[in-house]
Amino acid sequence: MPQWSPDGLQLAYAYGDGLYIIPAVGGEPRKLASLPGWEGQTVRWSPDGRFLAAFGYATPEAENNAVFVVPVSGGELRQLTPDNVYKEGLQWHPGGQRLTYHASLDNSETRQAYLDGRSPSLLVNHENPVFWDYVGTWAPDGRRFFFFSSDVRKEEGKKDRSGVYVYDESSGSVTLFSHNSGLPRWSHDGKTMAWTTGKQVSQLWLAENIPMEADVDR
């Protein structure tokens, strides 16, 4: 799954044990880093195009992935998170100095890894109410994190609360943005966003003047 660079001049992809970039006009790929295993669909360019990040496996025996980052200009591949838990939903913050990911735990969490090497930190703790976060995306302003979740409590008599939620970093609040919908996507200038919603509709149909079996035989 090749990923376009922010300037549209290069593509990045993982293949085998390598992480590569290649000019969009063609040419020879350049290998930036090696690992025993990559999750190729998670390759992400930093907003300024200077770094590539992806989930990978540090050793052939590793059961869980970790966040890795490498300079596009060439340099050391760095592991930003431990590999003690499986992760998904890797996304850069618009500021380009941190990455967001989901940790698959009993108490679902959205965490952050830092480009400067600081220890990962918690962004959203999905304990109250209990949600399960699958994947998310930052708004262009870098203040709000939209993520798809569902309420895993399934209490009797309670409405289904699956949909897109938004975390406001300034207040720390989590609110339902849109029920039964997809993640929003923004226009290039960041001023307009679009998303899909779905509704379940039940219909009652009536058929009239149905031929009887005897009428069909004749």
C-alpha positions in Angstrom: 0.0 0.0 0.0 2.2 2.9 -1.2 1.8 6.2 0.6 2.3 9.6 -1.2 4.6 12.1 0.4 3.0 15.4 1.4 4.6 17.2 -1.6 3.5 14.5 -4.0 7.0 13.8 -5.3 7.7 10.4 -3.6 6.0 7.2 -2.6 6.8 5.1 0.5 6.1 1.5 1.0 7.2 -1.6 3.0 8.1 -4.8 1.3 9.7 -7.9 2.9 12.1 -6.6 5.6 12.6 -3.2 4.1 11.0 0.3 4.2 11.5 2.1 0.9 10.9 5.4 -0.9 10.8 5.9 -4.6 10.3 8.9 -6.9 6.8 9.3 -8.1 8.1 9.8 -11.7 9.9 6.4 -11.5 13.4 5.3 -10.8 15.2 3.1 -8.3 13.7 2.7 -4.8 15.9 3.6 -1.8 15.9 1.4 1.3 15.6 3.5 4.5 15.4 0.8 7.1 15.2 -2.9 7.8 13.1 -4.9 10.3 12.1 -8.6 10.5 8.5 -7.5 9.8 6.5 -4.5 8.9 2.8 -3.7 8.8 2.9 -2.2 5.4 -0.6 -0.6 5.5 0.5 1.5 8.5 3.4 3.5 6.7 2.8 7.2 7.4 4.7 10.3 6.3 5.1 13.1 8.8 3.2 16.3 7.9 6.5 18.0 6.9 7.7 15.0 4.9 10.9 14.6 6.9 10.1 11.3 8.6 8.4 7.9 8.0 6.6 6.0 10.7 5.1 2.5 10.7 4.3 -0.4 13.0 6.9 -3.1 12.9 8.3 -6.1 14.7 11.8 -5.7 16.3 12.6 -9.4 16.3 11.3 -12.5 14.4 10.0 -13.8 17.8 8.1 -10.6 18.7 4.4 -11.2 19.2 3.4 -7.5 19.4 4.3 -4.6 17.2 5.9 -1.3 18.1 6.0 2.3 16.6 9.2 2.9 14.5 10.4 6.1 12.8 13.2 6.9 10.4 14.4 10.1 8.7 13.6 10.2 5.0 17.0 11.8 4.4 18.6 8.7 5.9 19.6 7.9 9.4 18.9 5.7 12.4 15.7 3.7 12.7 14.3 4.4 16.2 11.7 2.4 18.2 9.4 4.9 19.9 7.2 2.4 21.9 7.7 -0.9 23.7 6.2 -4.0 22.1 4.3 -5.3 25.1 0.9 -4.8 23.6 -0.6 -4.9 20.1 -1.3 -1.5 18.5 -3.3 -0.2 15.6 -4.6 3.1 14.1 -1.2 4.9 13.7 -1.6 8.6 12.9 0.6 11.7 13.0 -0.5 14.7 14.9 -0.7 17.8 12.5 2.2 19.3 14.5 4.5 16.5 13.3 6.1 15.9 16.7 3.9 13.0 18.0 2.0 10.0 16.8 -1.3 8.6 18.0 -2.1 4.9 18.2 -4.6 2.6 19.9 -3.5 0.0 22.4 -5.6 -3.2 22.5 -6.1 -3.7 26.2 -9.0 -4.7 28.5 -9.3 -1.0 29.2 -9.0 0.4 25.7 -6.6 3.3 25.4 -5.4 5.8 22.8 -1.8 6.7 23.4 0.9 8.9 22.0 4.5 8.3 20.9 6.9 11.3 20.7 9.5 12.0 18.0 11.9 13.4 20.6 12.0 10.0 22.4 9.9 10.8 25.4 8.1 7.8 26.9 4.6 7.2 25.4 1.7 8.9 27.2 -2.0 8.4 27.5 -4.3 10.6 25.2 -7.8 9.1 25.9 -8.7 6.5 28.5 -11.9 4.8 27.3 -13.1 3.7 30.8 -16.0 6.0 31.6 -18.1 5.4 29.5 -16.5 2.2 28.2 -15.6 2.5 24.5 -13.4 0.5 22.2 -11.4 2.7 19.9 -10.5 1.2 16.5 -9.0 4.0 14.5 -8.9 7.8 14.6 -7.8 11.0 12.8 -6.8 14.5 13.9 -8.6 17.6 12.8 -6.2 19.9 10.8 -6.1 22.3 13.7 -4.5 19.6 15.9 -7.0 20.3 18.8 -9.6 17.6 18.2 -9.1 13.8 17.7 -12.0 12.0 16.0 -12.2 8.2 16.4 -14.6 5.4 15.6 -15.8 3.5 18.7 -18.6 1.4 20.0 -20.0 1.1 23.6 -19.0 -2.4 24.6 -21.3 -2.5 27.7 -24.4 -3.5 25.7 -26.7 -2.8 28.6 -30.3 -3.9 28.2 -32.5 -1.1 27.2 -29.6 1.1 26.2 -29.3 2.5 22.6 -26.5 1.5 20.4 -23.8 4.2 20.9 -21.4 3.2 18.1 -20.2 6.0 15.9 -17.6 8.7 15.7 -16.5 10.4 18.9 -14.4 13.5 19.3 -11.8 14.1 22.0 -11.1 17.8 22.7 -7.5 18.0 23.9 -8.0 21.4 25.6 -10.8 20.3 27.9 -10.2 16.5 27.9 -13.8 15.8 27.1 -15.1 13.0 24.9 -18.5 13.5 23.1 -20.4 11.6 20.5 -19.9 13.4 17.2 -22.1 11.4 14.8 -24.0 8.1 15.4 -23.4 5.2 13.0 -21.1 7.1 10.8 -17.6 7.1 9.2 -14.6 9.2 10.1 -14.6 12.7 8.7 -12.3 13.9 5.9 -11.2 17.5 5.5 -10.8 19.7 2.4 -7.2 20.7 1.5 -7.6 24.1 3.2 -8.9 22.4 6.4 -12.1 24.6 6.5 -14.6 21.9 5.4 -15.2 18.3 6.4 -17.4 15.6 5.1 -18.5 12.3 6.5 -21.1 9.6 5.9 -24.0 8.5 8.1 -26.3 5.5 7.8 -29.8 4.8 9.0 -31.7 1.5 9.4 -35.1 1.6 7.9 -37.9 -1.0 8.3 -40.6 -1.2 5.6 -43.9 -3.1 5.5 -44.9 -4.3 2.0 -48.3 -5.3 0.7 -48.9 -7.4 -2.4 -52.3 -7.4 -4.0 -54.1 -9.6 -6.6 -51.7 -12.5 -6.2 -52.8 -15.4 -8.5 -54.1 -18.5 -6.7 -52.5 -21.8 -7.5 -55.6 -22.9 -9.5 -55.5 -19.8 -11.6 -51.8 -20.4 -12.4 -52.6 -24.0 -13.5 -55.2 -22.6 -16.0 
